[in-house]
Amino acid sequence: MKVGVDVGGTGLRAVVYDNQYREVKRFFEPWKESKKSKKIQKQLTDFIKKMHTHGSVGIGLLGSIKNNKINNAPNAPGLNEMNLAKYVFDNDVNMFAVGESKMGAGKPYRNSIYLTLGTGVGGAIVIDKKLYNGKGGAGEFGHMIIIKDGRKCPCGQKGCLEEYVSVRAVERLGKKYLRKNMTPLQISELALKGNKNAKKVFQETGEYFGIGLTNLSNIFDPEAIVIGGGLSGSLNLMEKGINKTFKPSMVVKPKLLKAKLKDPVCMGAALSL
């Protein structure tokens, strides 16, 4: 058996697969402490130990990795400096890319970009069917600056894409246009019922996202961009805004595809074993 673990912004997810990568069992455990607390390192360690009882374990992690340690996890800073030398692991979006490029929406393409929209914006690059890591941290597209002197991001910069296309960004716009605190799911339900202000939330989010997609297209000229994560379910609501600003000037516009796999990070982590 092989187990893929997804260390995410909301908690820990795992899927147990047989040797043909068919799902056998799944687990989810929300974070029990503040994500700023070092105590979450013990929770992760305990969760991995539990998963080892089901088979070999591969792990997809938040943030960048350096010298076998989590180097920068803005959305779960309590994990920073955690040593994972004895495990098989990589950045969670790299694992997402492995899963989707080998078994999902990116399978037909040799050169593709992978994005996850959720607590933050994650990215990964596949060139000639191989994951490109740079010196270890390539693909941090969520921290591409799209607005000079824009909103402050947990990474320390201002104007990052993540501050305009993420759960917190949608919630912020929801408060602006709907005058109350709502989750992205609640806002999307209103938008689907025809609420004009709810539609504005996703159109504006889509416009920011389109800027990021344009930059990525001009830089990498990919055949396809595969999008996953919790907010990917609202891509249809963002479409109008995306079309307004997604206009690469130097290359042919790549295909925008929604991720196919149910748990692409877990699948990628298992495939990496």
Secondary structure, DSSP 8 states (H G I E B T S, - for coil): -EEEEEE-SSEEEEEEE-TT--EEEEEEEE-SS-TTSTHHHHHHHHHHHHHHTTSEEEEEESSEEETTEEEE-TT-GGGTT-B-TTSEEEEHHHHHHHHHHHHSTTTT-SSEEEEEESSSEEEEEEETTEEE-TTTTTT-GGG-B-STT-SB-TTS-BSBGGGTSSHHHHHHHHHHHHSS---HHHHHHHHHTT-HHHHHHHHHHHHHHHHHHHHHHHHH--SEEEEESGGGGGHHHHHHHHHHH---SSS---EEEE---SSHHHHHHHHT-
